[in-house]
Each structure stands twice: as C-alpha cells, then as structure tokens.
Amino acid sequence: MTDLRERRLLVLAAVFLFLYCLILTLSPAVREKSWDVSYHFSQWIGLLVWMAVFLLGHRFLARRLPDRDPYLLPLASLLSGWGILTIWRLDPSFGLRQAVWLAISIAALLAIVTTADDLSCLRRYKYILLAAGLFLTALTLILGTNPTGAGPRLWLGCCGLYLQPSEPLKLLLLVYWAAYLADRIPIRMRIFPLLLPTAFVTGIALLLLIVQRDLGTASIFIVLYTAVLYIATGKSRVLLATCAALTLAGLTGFFVVDVVHARLESWANPWNDPSGTSYQVVQSLLAIANGGVFGRGPGIGSPSLVPVAHSDFIFAAISEEAGLLGSIGLLGTYALLLTRGLIIALRAPDTFRRLLAAGLTAYVGIQAIVIIGGNVRLLPLTGVTLPFVSYGGSSLLTSLIATGLLLAISTHARGQPAPLASFRPYYVLAAALGAGLLGIAFSQSWWGIIRGTDLLSRTDNPRLSIADRYVPRGSIFDRNNQAIDVTIGTSGSFKRSYDYPPLAPVVGYIHPTYGQAGLEASLDDYLRGLQGNPTSLVFWDRLVYGTTPPGLDVRLSISLTLQAQADRALGSFKGAVVLLNASTGEILAMASHPIYNPNQLDALGSLLARDPTAPLLNRAAQGAYPTGTVFAPLMSQLESGGPPGNTAMVALYQKLGFFSAPQIRMPVAAPSLQDSNAQTLRLSPLQLAVAAASVSNKGTRPAPRIALAVDTPQQGWVVLPALGDAVPVFFPDVAERLADQFAARYQPYWQWTGAAPASATPASWYVAGTMPNWKGTPLALVVLLEANSPSEAQRIGQQILQFAIRP
C-alpha cells in the first residue's frame, strides 16, 4: 500500500512537471502569438534527469524501506523538480548544474537510508561528525572561494563543483543537539546544564559564520537551536530569551554592522532607495504584483529582472509566472511536508529520533519561511536558499539528506512511540510554522492583489516596457485623424514612433529607461488596452498570453494644422501657447518650447533630464507663472461699479478656476493657494486660457478637453466626456462689455497683455479671444513668454489667432 501510494503521488508530480515543461517549450509562441518562433527544448533534459533519479529512488526505497512514509519522497520530488525547471527557465547552464546536483543528492539520500538503519551511528559519532563539519566550515576562511568571483568566500570548490559547508553543518548540528539532549534529558531537566554545552558548540559555529559575514545562516542556526531546545525541554523561557537575543542582535547590528543596517533599512523603507539598496526587494514585489492571481504563465513573465532570481528570489520568480494560486500551491506543498515531518517525530520510537525528526522539520520550515518572507517583505532579507527549490548544490544536497533521515525515522514509526511528557512544544512548533506560511500567503495577497495595480504603474517597473515589445500600443491621432504617435515593428520588436516631435512636451513619451510622460502616461490605460476593451477580453489575454490585449487608438482635440502654426510662431522663445474652443473647451493647439525629439531619447535622454532649459516640461499645463499685471485690465472693468471686497475677489478667482488644477486627461500643475493678491498669483497658461474662454463664451468657463474619443473593438469610436463641468463666471452682458472694451481695431477678437518683470522668472502674457458675436468657432488664446517682452507675446498671439480665424 505504501509503494502504491508513493508511486501514484510521484505520477501526479510527474504530470504537473510534464505540463510545466511543455508550457515552457511553447511559451515563445504564446508570447509572440505566432507559431513561427524558436522553441525551448533544453529543459526536457532536466525533466528526464528528474524522472530517472526519482524512479530509481522509489524502486530502491520500496526494497529497503517498505514501511516508510509514502508522502515524503513525492513532496520532495515535486519541490525539487519545480525548482529545476524554474532555474532552467531562468538560466539553462544553472539548470544543468542543478540536475547534476539532483543526481548526487538522490545518491546521498539512498546512501543514508542504506547505512543508517536505526541512526545509532549518528548518535554514537556525533562529536566526530560535528568536528568534521566545523573543520570544513573553518577551512573556508583559508581556502574559501565564491563561484561568482565576488562576495563572501563561503564555498570549497574543485573541478567546477562547489560545496558550501555551512549547509550540511546545519544537519550535523541538529544531530548533535538531538543526541546530546536525548542523553541528558532523562537525567537532568534543569535548563542550564543542558544549555551551556550545546550553547558553547553552537557559539563556535556562529562565530565562524559571523567572521565569514554569512549572517543569514547564522540567524537560521539561532532559530533552529531555539526550536530544538524548546522541543526538548518545553521551557517557554527559551523562546523568550531567544526573542530578546535576536532583538538585541538586530539593534546592535543596525547601528554597528553596515550589512545588517542596509538590510533592515531596505526592509523597513524600501521605497526610499528603490534603485539602490532596496532594488532587490522592490523588484521582487513588482514580480509578485505582475503575477497577480493566475500568473503570467511559465516562460512568459520577466522573473530574470529580479537579481539572483534563481537562488535567493526564486519564490518571486515562481510567483510572477504561477501567480497567487501557484504560490499557495507551493506553500501548501511545504505545509504537507512539515505536517508529515511532525507526525514522524511524534511517532518516533525514541527521544533521539523524535528530536532529530522535529529538528529536521523545523530546519525545512524555518528556512523556507525566512527566505520567502524576505521575498514578500514579511521579514528582512537573509540571503539563505529555499530548501529543495533554490539553485545551489549544497542546499539541495542538505535538503534531500534531511529527507532521507526522515524516511529512515519514519520506517521505525510504525510501532509503539516513545513516551512523551507533553505535546505542547510540538503544537507550538506546528502553530509557529503554520502562522509563518499563512503570513506569507497574506503578504503575497497584499502585494499581488491589493497593491498590485499601484506597484505595476510605477515608472521603475521595467515589465511595462518589455510587454510593449510584444503588444502593439494604441496610436494617438489629432482631431483630423493625422498620426501623432504610432507603434511600428513586429511582435517582439514593437517600438514607438513620434510623427510630430514638436508636440513631445505635451504628448510625452514611453521609454524602457525613462518611463512615461505626458499624454502617453495619462492615457496609458487606453493605449495599453486595459481600459476600453471588454473585461472578459482583458482577463482572457492575461490568462492565456500573460499580456494585455492590443492597445486602443485615441483621438485628441489637437489640430496639427493649428499646432504647427503655434510652433512656428513661438519659434525659439521659451514659453507656451494654448488655443482652445471657448465653447466646448477642446484644446486645438498646445505648444511648449523649447522642444525635444522623443525619437532620440536613447541617445539624448540623460542630457535632456539635466538640461537647464527644461525641455521635458510641458510649460502650457505644468508650468506655474506669476500673473503680474495681466489682470489689471480685467479688474479695472469689474471694479467699475466699486472695488469688490477680498471675499468677492476670492470667489471670482474660484469661479475662474485659479485655485484648482484643471480637470483634464493630462498632467497639470498643482493648484494655486487661495490668495486674492493678483500680483502673487501663479497660474499655468492652460488655467488662464480656460478662464479667458468665459469672455468669449458669454460668461461661462468651459470644461477643458484634450482626449476626445477612443476606438473600442465593440462600439468603434466612443466619445470621452469632459472630466469637469462648465461653470458660470460672469453674466453674459458683463462678458460682452469686457470683450467690447478690449476689442482689437478692425479685428473680430479682443486682447490684452500683462507682465511680471520683477519676479525670479520673468513672464509676459498675451490673452485674447473671439468676440461673443463671432459666427465661427469661438476661440480663446493665451501666450506666455519667459521673458519681459509683452510686445513679442502680442505679436506671436496675433499671428496665431489670425491664422486660426481665417476663412
């Protein structure tokens, strides 16, 4: 019955890994939505090695340990196979090495169950084994190396194979602790006679690790020692003392040791330095967010963006491609393995094997929780490996030897278990491990679902630009369907082309290094296909292809004919122009100079960011300039019936929209303070243009618009309504009186100028608009120059306005 159950479970694991391997093979076709691609086949070598070694292991165990636990080998096989395929997907060379180590590790497992009948030899030679482990660990201080060529020299290497002695040292310490405590507990139950000898030996191991700066393994040793000592004695003071010691060590390390300070700081405040010390943590959270509930799919995500994804952050890699459901499946596999380990411990025939089984279970569980907790920002990073799954021959060897020891103990767990003084320590250990796994699941749900949208929209999320290479982004057109920004190329090499570069400060850009700006950022959901497409289509494409549907085209209110005229008129001046339909609020032209060419961001991006003339800034909507005397003509007319009080002036400014940011689908400047002093008021040209439109629109301020419509797959072009409402500012007769007072001679428009020459940034304004009785399109215009030259502002404005009102 044991053999049959184990065989069936191994078949289930094989089916899962076969499907996983098949999806990895087909993933290039899924990603590029084409069968004409290069497929991935090398990972099948890893699967064949996995099948061979575990088939051999199953047959050997069936003969050698007929009464073993039937769940341990299938659970260990599933975790190690999942790990090999994930590592192979990230780096085939590492995957091949891991497959070799898997064969060595299974051989070691079989050797353990062959030679260790009742494990008495381990108990008898505990001092010799521990001394050998300490010697090998100490040897790394002299002969140590690092396979990467940099970093702590924690390995002993020869002929391309590397062993990290601190990994098997964990097992040797567990054997020593279990043997020593099993011999002493029946004689002495006082804590200090038990504590001092074991603490001394453990202290030597910790000292070696601290000298090597392997602080992650050192912390694992401390927690493991605490767990074994608590299980053996049942004394709660052991837990309290360890918590106090770890807290003290953490505080001391934070203020004294640079590595500890950096890790605790990056854990507590990862957003302070997301591209520096916190880069790994932030990229791990981005990978988890990208996975969401169902994951991107094997081979379709971008887990290699997380540093050391094949080792320290392999859980983040799995989360991105398997999602929350796959990660919970992985956590559930660990939970079942830990449950079987604790059951074996409780059924063990003697105290030594009981303590050893409990210690081995605690080792797997604690190390898994510590490293996964670091991936999901539940705990600080420690730099240890995920048992069975992470890349690392020493780690895999240690994990499978631990499995072999548990299998050997489980064979003798069929008879009468040894007397047990109290079940409480085992319940506490089970509760602690369960709480850790549950906390990880909740933490991943938080980052992957609740915070997922916010994380994925971060400008430092490189997955967006990778997706843009495979999914065509929607185009941006002007009001006459002339192209402004379009996507060119084929799947896998899509790129953005900017057909009217002078509009770049307004329309912005999307770039893998510099992120997004302008309308490319504010309209991103439509252009990326997340909004406007049916929810079912978005869900289906994410589920099957791991990407969004093709992006949707957006039509702007901009007229490239008028835009070109505005750019020509503004020329080399630093400033901005806003021309809009005074009735509908549609922006017909928006110029911001100096300009830049977004097609040249690869070469000039870093220079543009440092350019003192700020060409990346959309001065028309994001600039805030002193108004100076621009309101003097307006105020003189409004005060003709007597000067309005401060309260009335604040109310008027509020109606004109001076104290609130314009509600429009584009980045805009922050609102001004509620100050009625016109000399200190700072406005964007867009704010002033919308306010000026009320003079040409019979006293009503329109709601501004720049995105007119989106081309949806089901309904065609759908109008995007204004985000705000029109606001009455003046009575129609007041607006008509204002227009008449400032009407240009022999022209169908009104105008006035103003300046703020004494400010830190000189500003010259030209404000104009068509007369209220104008039969054509009612227009409002604002020209802003960063110079003390109102006459030049007027000349530029008149040139634009006369072009706009021509028949």
Residue pairs with C-beta under 8 A, 6 or more apart in sequence:
2 66
2 67
2 68
2 70
3 58
3 62
3 66
3 70
5 70
5 71
6 58
6 61
6 62
6 68
6 70
6 71
6 73
6 74
7 58
9 70
9 71
9 74
9 75
10 54
10 55
10 58
10 73
10 74
10 77
12 74
13 74
13 77
13 78
13 81
14 51
16 78
17 47
17 50
17 78
17 81
17 82
17 85
18 47
20 82
20 85
20 298
21 43
21 44
21 46
21 47
21 85
23 30
23 297
23 298
23 299
24 40
24 43
24 85
24 88
24 89
24 298
24 299
25 39
25 40
25 41
25 43
25 44
26 39
26 299
27 40
27 297
27 298
27 299
27 300
28 37
28 38
28 39
28 40
28 299
29 35
29 37
29 39
30 297
30 299
30 300
30 544
30 545
30 546
31 299
31 300
31 470
31 492
31 545
31 546
31 547
32 470
32 491
32 492
33 470
33 491
33 545
34 491
40 89
40 299
42 88
42 92
42 95
43 85
43 88
43 89
43 92
43 95
45 96
45 99
46 84
46 85
46 88
46 95
46 96
46 98
46 99
47 81
47 84
47 85
49 84
49 99
49 102
49 103
50 77
50 80
50 81
50 84
50 99
50 102
53 102
53 103
53 106
54 73
54 77
54 81
54 106
56 106
56 110
57 73
57 106
57 109
57 110
58 73
60 110
60 113
61 68
61 73
61 110
61 113
61 407
64 110
64 113
64 114
65 113
65 407
65 408
65 410
65 411
67 410
67 411
67 414
68 407
68 410
68 411
69 340
69 343
69 344
69 406
69 407
69 410
69 413
71 336
71 337
71 340
72 337
72 340
72 341
72 403
72 406
72 407
72 410
73 403
73 407
75 333
75 336
75 337
75 340
76 337
76 388
76 399
76 400
76 403
78 333
79 330
79 333
79 334
79 337
79 387
79 388
79 389
80 102
80 105
80 388
80 389
80 396
80 399
80 400
82 318
82 330
82 389
83 98
83 314
83 386
83 388
83 389
83 390
83 391
83 396
84 95
84 98
84 99
84 102
85 95
85 298
86 310
86 314
86 317
86 318
86 389
87 94
87 95
87 98
87 310
87 314
87 391
88 94
88 95
88 96
88 98
89 95
89 298
89 299
89 303
89 321
90 303
90 304
90 309
90 310
90 317
91 304
91 310
94 310
94 391
97 391
97 393
98 391
98 393
98 396
100 393
101 392
101 393
101 396
101 397
102 396
104 393
104 397
105 393
105 396
105 397
105 399
105 400
105 401
106 400
108 397
108 400
108 401
108 404
109 400
109 401
109 403
109 404
109 407
110 404
111 404
112 401
112 404
112 405
112 408
113 404
113 407
113 408
115 121
116 122
116 404
116 405
116 408
117 408
118 353
118 412
119 352
119 353
119 356
119 405
119 408
119 409
122 129
122 175
122 179
122 356
123 175
123 178
123 179
123 182
123 352
126 175
126 176
126 179
126 180
127 176
129 172
129 175
129 176
130 172
130 173
130 175
130 176
130 201
132 172
133 165
133 168
133 169
133 172
133 173
134 169
134 204
134 205
134 208
136 156
136 163
136 165
136 168
136 169
137 165
137 166
137 169
137 205
137 208
137 209
138 208
139 156
139 165
140 153
140 154
140 155
140 156
140 165
140 212
141 208
141 211
141 212
143 156
144 152
144 153
144 154
144 155
144 156
144 212
145 153
145 155
145 156
145 157
145 162
146 152
146 153
146 154
146 155
147 155
147 157
147 162
152 212
152 213
152 214
153 212
154 164
154 166
154 212
154 214
155 162
155 163
155 164
155 394
156 162
156 163
156 164
156 165
157 163
161 393
162 393
162 394
163 393
163 394
163 397
164 392
164 394
164 395
165 394
166 209
166 212
166 214
166 217
166 394
167 392
167 394
167 395
167 397
167 398
168 394
168 397
168 398
168 401
169 205
170 217
170 220
170 221
170 224
170 363
170 398
171 360
171 363
171 398
171 401
171 402
171 405
173 201
173 202
173 205
173 221
173 224
173 225
174 224
174 228
174 356
174 359
174 360
174 363
175 356
176 198
176 201
177 198
177 225
177 228
177 229
177 232
177 355
177 359
178 228
178 352
178 353
178 355
178 356
178 359
179 352
179 356
180 197
180 198
181 194
181 198
181 228
181 229
181 232
181 351
181 355
182 232
182 350
182 351
182 352
182 355
184 193
184 194
185 194
185 232
185 233
185 351
186 351
188 194
189 233
191 233
191 235
191 237
191 238
194 229
194 232
194 233
195 229
198 225
198 229
199 225
202 221
202 222
202 225
205 221
206 218
206 221
206 222
209 215
209 217
209 218
209 221
210 218
213 259
214 383
215 253
215 257
215 259
215 260
215 382
215 383
216 370
216 381
216 382
216 383
216 384
217 384
219 246
219 370
219 382
220 363
220 366
220 367
220 370
220 382
220 384
222 242
222 245
222 246
223 242
223 246
223 366
223 370
224 359
224 362
224 363
224 366
225 242
226 238
226 239
226 242
227 358
227 359
227 362
227 366
227 429
228 355
228 358
228 359
228 362
229 235
229 238
230 236
230 238
230 239
230 425
230 428
230 429
231 355
231 358
231 359
231 362
231 425
231 426
231 429
232 355
232 425
234 421
234 422
234 424
234 425
250 260
250 264
253 259
253 260
253 261
253 264
254 260
254 261
254 264
254 265
255 261
262 277
263 380
263 381
263 382
264 380
265 272
265 277
265 278
266 273
266 277
266 278
266 280
266 281
266 380
266 381
267 281
267 374
267 377
267 379
267 380
267 381
269 278
270 278
270 281
270 282
270 285
270 377
271 278
271 282
272 278
273 279
274 282
274 460
275 460
279 307
280 306
280 307
280 308
280 312
280 313
280 381
281 374
281 377
281 381
282 460
283 305
283 306
283 307
283 316
284 306
284 313
284 316
284 375
284 376
284 377
285 376
285 377
285 447
285 455
286 305
286 455
286 456
286 458
286 461
286 463
287 301
287 302
287 303
287 305
287 306
287 309
287 313
287 316
287 317
287 319
287 320
288 316
288 319
288 320
288 375
288 376
288 444
288 447
288 448
289 447
289 448
289 451
289 452
289 453
289 455
289 456
290 296
290 301
290 302
290 320
290 452
290 456
290 461
290 463
291 301
291 319
291 320
291 321
291 322
291 323
291 324
291 326
291 327
291 448
292 323
292 324
292 448
292 449
292 452
292 542
293 323
293 324
293 325
293 448
293 449
294 323
294 324
294 325
294 542
294 543
295 301
295 319
295 320
295 321
295 322
295 323
295 324
295 325
295 326
295 546
296 302
296 320
296 321
296 323
296 542
296 546
297 321
297 544
297 545
297 546
298 321
298 322
299 321
300 321
300 545
300 546
300 547
301 317
301 320
301 321
301 463
301 546
302 320
302 462
302 463
302 466
303 309
303 316
303 317
303 318
303 320
303 321
304 317
305 462
305 463
306 313
306 316
306 317
307 313
309 316
309 317
310 317
310 390
310 391
311 385
311 390
311 391
311 392
312 371
312 374
312 375
312 381
312 383
312 384
312 385
312 390
313 375
314 386
314 389
314 390
314 391
315 327
315 330
315 371
315 372
315 375
315 376
315 386
315 389
316 375
318 326
318 327
318 330
318 389
319 326
319 327
319 375
319 444
319 448
321 546
322 329
322 330
323 448
324 444
324 445
324 448
324 449
327 441
327 444
328 441
330 389
331 372
331 437
331 440
331 441
334 364
334 365
334 368
334 437
335 434
335 437
337 364
338 361
338 364
338 365
338 430
338 433
339 430
340 406
341 357
341 358
341 360
341 361
341 364
341 365
341 406
342 357
342 358
342 361
342 426
342 429
342 430
344 357
344 361
344 406
344 409
344 410
344 413
345 354
345 355
345 357
345 358
345 361
345 409
345 426
346 354
346 417
346 420
346 423
346 426
347 410
347 413
347 414
347 417
348 354
348 357
348 409
348 412
348 413
348 417
348 418
349 412
349 413
349 415
349 416
349 417
349 418
350 418
351 418
353 409
353 412
354 417
354 418
354 420
356 405
356 409
357 405
357 406
357 409
358 426
358 429
360 402
360 405
360 406
361 406
361 429
362 429
362 433
363 387
363 402
364 387
364 399
364 402
365 433
365 436
365 437
366 433
366 436
367 384
367 385
367 386
367 387
368 386
368 387
369 379
369 433
369 436
369 437
369 440
370 379
370 382
370 384
371 382
371 384
371 385
371 386
371 390
372 378
372 386
372 440
373 379
373 436
373 439
373 440
373 443
374 380
374 381
374 382
376 440
376 443
376 444
376 447
377 443
377 447
378 439
378 440
378 443
385 391
385 392
385 395
387 395
387 398
387 399
387 402
388 396
388 399
388 400
447 455
455 461
456 463
456 464
457 524
459 515
459 516
460 515
462 512
464 516
464 528
465 510
465 511
465 512
466 512
467 528
467 547
467 548
468 494
468 496
468 510
468 512
469 492
469 493
469 494
469 495
470 491
470 492
470 494
470 547
471 494
471 528
471 529
471 547
471 548
471 549
471 550
471 551
472 487
472 494
472 550
472 551
473 487
473 494
473 496
473 510
473 527
473 528
473 551
474 487
474 526
474 527
474 528
474 529
474 550
474 551
474 552
474 553
474 554
474 710
474 711
475 483
475 484
475 485
475 486
475 487
475 553
475 554
476 483
476 484
476 485
476 486
476 507
476 519
476 520
476 523
476 527
476 553
476 554
476 556
477 483
477 484
477 553
477 554
477 555
477 556
478 484
478 555
478 556
478 558
478 559
478 560
478 563
479 555
479 556
479 557
479 558
479 559
479 586
479 588
479 708
480 559
480 560
480 561
481 555
482 560
483 499
483 500
484 498
484 499
484 500
484 503
484 507
484 556
484 558
484 560
485 496
485 497
485 498
485 499
485 507
485 520
486 496
486 497
486 499
487 494
487 495
487 496
487 497
487 551
488 494
488 495
488 496
488 497
489 495
496 509
496 510
496 511
496 520
496 598
497 599
498 504
498 507
498 509
498 597
498 598
498 599
500 560
500 563
501 595
501 596
501 597
501 598
501 599
502 563
502 564
502 567
502 591
502 595
503 558
503 563
503 590
504 518
504 595
504 596
504 597
504 598
505 518
505 592
505 595
505 596
505 615
505 616
505 617
505 618
505 619
505 620
506 518
506 519
506 558
506 590
506 591
506 592
506 618
506 620
506 621
506 666
507 518
507 519
507 520
508 516
508 517
508 518
508 519
508 520
508 521
508 598
508 618
509 516
509 517
509 518
509 520
509 598
509 601
510 516
510 520
510 521
510 524
511 598
511 601
511 602
511 605
513 601
513 602
513 605
514 601
514 605
514 609
515 521
516 524
517 616
517 667
518 618
518 666
518 667
519 556
519 665
519 666
519 706
519 707
520 527
521 667
522 665
522 666
522 667
523 554
523 665
523 707
524 530
525 531
525 532
526 532
526 551
526 552
526 554
526 710
527 551
527 552
527 554
528 548
528 551
529 538
529 541
529 548
529 549
529 550
529 551
529 552
530 538
530 548
531 552
532 552
532 710
532 712
532 718
533 548
533 549
533 552
533 712
533 713
534 713
534 714
537 549
537 713
538 548
538 549
541 547
541 548
541 549
542 548
552 710
552 711
552 712
552 713
553 710
553 711
554 707
554 709
554 710
554 711
555 707
555 708
555 709
555 710
555 711
555 717
556 706
556 707
556 708
557 581
557 586
557 587
557 588
557 705
557 706
557 707
557 708
558 587
558 588
558 589
558 590
558 706
559 588
559 589
562 579
562 588
562 589
562 800
562 803
562 804
563 588
563 589
563 590
563 591
565 589
565 799
565 800
565 803
565 804
566 577
566 579
566 589
566 590
566 591
566 800
567 591
567 593
567 595
569 577
569 796
569 799
569 800
570 576
570 577
570 591
570 593
570 783
570 796
571 593
572 593
572 594
573 593
573 785
573 786
573 787
573 792
573 796
574 593
574 594
574 613
574 619
574 785
574 786
574 787
575 592
575 593
575 619
575 783
575 784
575 785
575 786
575 787
575 793
576 590
576 591
576 592
576 593
576 618
576 619
576 620
576 623
576 685
576 782
576 783
576 784
577 589
577 590
577 591
577 620
577 685
577 781
577 782
577 783
577 784
577 796
577 797
577 800
578 587
578 589
578 590
578 620
578 685
578 686
578 688
578 689
578 781
578 782
579 587
579 588
579 589
579 590
579 689
579 779
579 780
579 781
579 800
579 801
579 804
580 586
580 587
580 588
580 689
580 690
580 693
580 702
580 704
580 779
580 780
580 781
581 588
581 702
581 777
581 778
581 779
582 692
582 693
582 694
582 695
582 696
582 697
582 702
582 769
582 770
582 778
582 779
582 780
583 693
583 697
583 702
583 777
583 778
584 702
584 705
585 690
585 693
585 702
585 703
585 704
585 705
585 722
585 726
586 705
586 706
586 708
587 686
587 704
587 705
587 706
588 779
588 804
589 800
590 618
590 620
590 621
590 686
590 706
591 620
592 617
592 618
592 619
592 620
592 623
593 619
594 613
594 615
595 615
596 604
596 608
596 615
596 616
597 604
601 608
608 615
608 616
609 616
617 623
618 666
618 667
619 685
619 784
619 786
620 684
620 685
620 686
620 784
621 662
621 664
621 666
621 667
621 668
621 669
621 684
621 685
621 686
622 667
622 668
622 669
622 684
623 669
623 684
623 685
623 784
624 669
624 670
624 672
624 682
624 683
624 684
625 682
625 683
625 684
625 685
625 756
625 761
625 763
625 784
625 786
626 679
626 680
626 681
626 682
626 756
626 759
626 761
626 763
627 678
627 679
627 681
627 682
627 683
627 688
627 754
627 756
627 763
627 765
628 679
628 754
628 755
628 756
628 757
628 758
628 759
628 763
628 765
629 754
629 755
629 756
630 678
630 688
630 752
630 753
630 754
630 755
630 756
630 765
630 767
631 678
631 681
631 754
632 678
632 754
633 741
633 742
633 752
633 754
634 738
634 752
635 678
637 737
637 738
637 741
638 644
638 652
638 734
644 652
646 676
649 676
650 674
650 676
652 729
653 659
653 674
653 676
653 681
654 660
654 674
655 701
655 727
655 728
655 729
656 691
656 694
656 701
656 729
657 687
657 690
657 691
657 701
657 727
658 672
658 681
658 683
658 687
658 691
659 671
659 672
659 673
659 674
660 671
661 668
661 669
661 670
661 671
662 668
662 684
662 686
662 687
662 690
662 704
662 724
663 703
663 704
663 722
663 723
663 724
664 686
664 704
664 705
664 706
664 722
664 723
664 724
665 705
665 706
665 707
665 720
665 723
666 706
666 707
668 684
668 686
669 684
669 687
672 681
672 682
672 683
675 681
679 756
685 782
685 783
685 784
686 704
686 782
688 765
688 767
688 782
689 780
689 781
689 782
690 701
690 702
690 704
690 780
691 701
691 729
692 767
692 768
692 769
692 780
692 781
692 782
693 701
693 702
693 769
693 778
693 780
694 700
694 701
694 702
694 729
694 730
694 735
695 730
695 735
695 738
695 739
695 750
695 769
695 772
695 780
696 735
696 739
696 750
696 769
696 770
696 771
696 772
696 774
696 778
696 779
696 780
697 735
697 772
697 778
697 780
698 732
698 735
698 736
698 772
699 728
699 729
699 730
699 731
699 732
699 734
699 735
700 726
700 727
700 728
700 729
701 726
701 727
701 728
701 729
702 722
702 726
703 722
703 723
703 724
703 725
703 726
704 722
704 724
705 720
705 722
707 720
708 719
708 720
709 717
709 718
709 719
709 720
710 717
710 718
710 720
711 717
711 718
712 718
729 735
730 738
732 772
735 772
736 772
738 750
739 750
739 769
739 771
739 772
740 750
740 771
741 750
742 750
742 751
742 752
743 749
743 750
743 771
744 750
744 751
744 768
744 798
747 802
748 770
748 771
748 774
748 805
749 768
749 769
749 770
749 771
749 774
749 779
749 801
749 805
750 768
750 769
750 770
750 771
751 766
751 767
751 768
751 794
751 797
751 798
752 766
752 767
752 768
753 764
753 765
753 766
753 767
753 790
753 791
753 793
753 794
754 764
754 765
754 767
754 790
755 762
755 763
755 764
755 765
755 788
755 790
756 762
756 763
757 788
761 786
762 786
762 787
762 788
763 784
763 785
763 786
764 784
764 785
764 787
764 788
764 789
764 790
764 792
764 793
765 782
765 783
765 784
765 790
765 793
766 781
766 782
766 783
766 790
766 793
766 794
766 796
766 797
767 781
767 782
768 780
768 781
768 782
768 797
768 798
768 801
769 778
769 779
769 780
769 781
770 776
770 777
770 778
770 779
770 780
770 805
772 778
774 805
776 805
779 801
779 804
779 805
781 797
781 800
781 801
781 804
782 797
783 793
783 794
783 796
783 797
783 800
784 793
785 792
785 793
785 796
